[in-house]
């Protein structure tokens, strides 16, 4: 029996104040031998380097919804003479496949992001349209 895994592609628009950005979001559900992958404008969201580590934790696709959870961790850093401790960002994304509405909740703990954006959970809403591969 053959299994087919549907790769989902969306064109999304994020607007905040006077700033609007469009981007492509691609979601590849997990296969038996490969974890789920998420790409923004072709960039793999699973990344690790000296600036930190970001990992897609879970991708769940149903007929009506796409759920994505991610975790990012950042080492301590010094910027403009100020020392910041380690930080993390937990992200939960829900996409309604019927309306294209994307809701994102980001929880920031510690680090330079906490100092510049504020500690705690922030929610965002964006609009996506299904794109054909």
HUQUI-V541708 format. One record per backbone hydrogen bond with DSSP energy under -1.0 kcal/mol. CO is the residue of the C=O (numbers start at 0). NH is the residue of the N-H. Records with the same first field share a line. If there is no record, write none. Layout:
CO=NH / NH
This chain:
7=26
8=130
9=24
10=128
11=22
12=126
13=20
15=18
18=15
20=13
22=11
23=40
24=9
25=38
26=7
27=36
33=30
36=27
37=44
38=25
39=42
42=39
46=53
48=51
51=48
52=72
53=46
54=70
57=68
59=66
63=96
64=61
65=94
66=59
67=92
68=56 / 57
69=90
70=54
71=88
72=52
73=86
76=83
78=81
81=78
83=76
86=73
87=108
88=71
89=106
90=69
91=104
92=67
93=102
94=65
95=99
99=127
100=95
101=125
102=93
103=123
104=91
105=121
106=89
107=119
108=87
109=113
110=114
111=115
112=116
119=107
121=105
123=103
125=101
126=12
128=10
